[in-house]
Amino acid sequence: MLAVCSLTFGQDKFIYDQEGLNPKYVVVEMDSLEQNEIFTKAINWIKETYKNPDEVIKTTIDNEKVRFEGFKDNLICVNSLGMVYCYYGLYTIEIEFKDNKYKFTPLSIEYRVPASQYSAGGMVSINFNDGTAYYNKKGKLRKMYETIPSSIETLFNDLNSNLSNYLLSEKKEYDKDDW
């Protein structure tokens, strides 16, 4: 069976700028794949991609949706006082399924800033509806935050691309005795 992938609604990549994350979701068409097949393969992708998939998967509704939370080292980096500090982060994504397509929706990103003499530390959430905190009044990225938008874009675009490629791959059932 040949499956073809295409993205719909005019924009196929996530962009993070002063307006936040756009689009809010991406619909990926998977020609000739039924809803249950896309769902099953997506669950398998999560199981093969993440070290502890049972902890990563937060919600599933059979053949309709899956919500999962991932972890990434050095997710967010900031340039402060001439030094670059990188922080681990958590992200949450929801994927919904229909015949011949899935909807990939980033729900959240938060990163952990350790306590210091300047900060109490804790989890910091990225606002998907407003990115102006990372830009100056002239609309240019603040030097301190210059890598944040691209880090967000890369994370979600790479995950969606990896998922799409996995769904399109033809996994062959190998004979158990064929080692």
C-alpha positions in Angstrom: 0.0 0.0 0.0 1.4 3.4 -0.9 0.6 6.3 1.4 1.2 9.9 0.6 1.6 12.7 3.1 0.7 16.3 2.8 0.1 19.2 5.2 -3.1 21.2 4.9 -4.3 24.7 5.8 -1.5 26.5 4.0 1.2 26.3 6.6 3.2 23.2 7.2 5.6 24.5 9.8 5.3 25.9 13.3 6.7 29.4 13.8 7.2 31.1 17.1 7.4 34.9 17.0 5.9 38.0 18.7 2.4 36.6 18.1 3.3 33.3 19.8 3.1 29.9 18.2 1.5 29.7 14.8 -0.3 27.8 13.6 -1.8 26.4 16.8 -2.0 23.0 15.1 -1.0 21.3 11.9 -3.2 18.8 10.0 -1.2 16.2 8.1 -2.9 14.2 5.4 -2.0 10.5 5.2 -3.7 9.3 2.0 -4.9 5.7 2.2 -4.4 5.2 5.9 -7.5 4.6 8.0 -8.0 6.3 11.4 -7.3 3.1 13.5 -4.1 2.4 11.5 -2.8 6.0 12.0 -3.7 5.8 15.7 -1.9 2.4 16.2 1.2 3.5 14.3 1.3 6.8 16.3 1.2 4.8 19.6 4.0 2.6 18.3 6.0 5.7 17.3 5.7 7.0 20.9 6.7 3.6 22.3 9.8 3.5 20.0 10.7 7.2 20.5 10.5 7.6 24.2 12.4 5.7 26.9 9.4 5.3 29.3 6.4 5.4 27.0 3.9 4.3 29.7 4.9 7.4 31.7 5.0 9.7 28.6 1.4 8.8 27.5 -1.0 10.9 29.6 -4.3 10.2 27.8 -5.6 7.9 25.1 -9.0 7.6 23.6 -8.8 4.6 21.3 -8.5 5.5 17.6 -9.4 9.1 18.4 -6.6 10.9 20.3 -3.4 10.6 22.3 -1.8 13.2 24.6 1.8 12.7 25.6 4.5 14.6 27.6 8.1 14.6 26.5 11.3 15.6 28.2 14.3 17.3 26.5 17.7 18.3 27.9 18.9 21.7 26.8 15.4 22.6 25.4 15.7 26.3 26.2 18.9 28.3 26.3 19.3 31.9 27.4 22.3 34.2 27.2 22.7 36.0 30.5 25.6 38.1 31.7 27.8 36.8 28.9 27.1 33.1 29.7 24.8 30.7 27.9 22.5 28.7 30.3 20.5 25.8 29.0 17.6 24.2 30.8 15.7 21.0 30.4 12.1 21.2 29.6 8.8 19.4 29.3 6.4 19.6 26.5 2.9 18.3 25.9 1.4 17.4 22.5 -2.0 16.1 21.5 -2.6 14.1 18.3 -6.1 13.5 17.0 -6.9 11.0 14.3 -9.4 10.7 11.4 -9.3 8.7 8.2 -6.5 9.8 6.0 -5.2 12.5 8.4 -4.0 13.5 11.9 -4.0 16.8 13.8 -0.8 17.6 15.7 -1.3 20.2 18.5 1.4 21.4 20.8 -0.2 22.2 24.1 2.6 23.4 26.3 6.3 23.9 27.0 7.8 24.6 30.4 11.4 24.6 31.4 13.2 24.4 34.8 15.3 27.3 36.0 17.4 26.4 39.0 17.4 28.7 42.1 20.2 31.2 42.3 21.1 34.4 44.0 19.0 36.2 41.4 16.0 33.9 41.1 13.9 31.6 43.2 13.9 29.2 40.3 11.1 26.9 39.3 9.2 25.9 36.2 8.7 28.6 33.6 6.0 28.3 31.0 6.3 29.4 27.4 3.2 31.5 26.3 2.0 30.1 23.0 -0.4 33.1 22.5 2.1 35.9 23.0 5.8 35.9 22.3 6.5 39.6 22.9 8.4 38.9 26.1 11.3 37.8 24.0 11.4 40.9 21.8 12.3 44.5 22.3 10.1 47.5 21.5 11.5 47.6 18.0 10.4 44.0 17.3 13.9 42.5 17.4 14.7 39.5 19.4 16.4 40.3 22.7 19.9 38.9 22.8 19.2 37.1 26.0 16.4 35.1 24.3 17.6 34.9 20.7 17.5 31.1 20.5 14.2 30.5 22.2 11.9 30.9 19.1 14.0 28.6 17.0 14.2 26.0 19.8 10.4 25.9 20.0 10.0 25.7 16.2 12.7 23.0 15.9 11.2 20.9 18.7 7.7 20.8 17.3 8.6 20.7 13.6 11.1 17.8 14.1 8.6 15.8 16.2 5.9 16.2 13.7 8.2 15.3 10.8 9.5 12.2 12.7 5.9 11.1 13.4 4.9 11.7 9.8 7.9 9.7 8.4 7.2 6.9 10.8 3.5 6.7 9.9 4.5 6.5 6.2 7.2 3.9 6.7 6.4 0.4 5.6 7.3 -1.7 8.7 7.7 -5.3 7.6 6.6 -8.1 9.8 9.8 -10.2 10.1 9.7 -13.9 10.6 10.5 -14.5 14.3 13.0 -17.3 13.3 14.8 -15.0 10.8 17.6 -13.8 12.9 
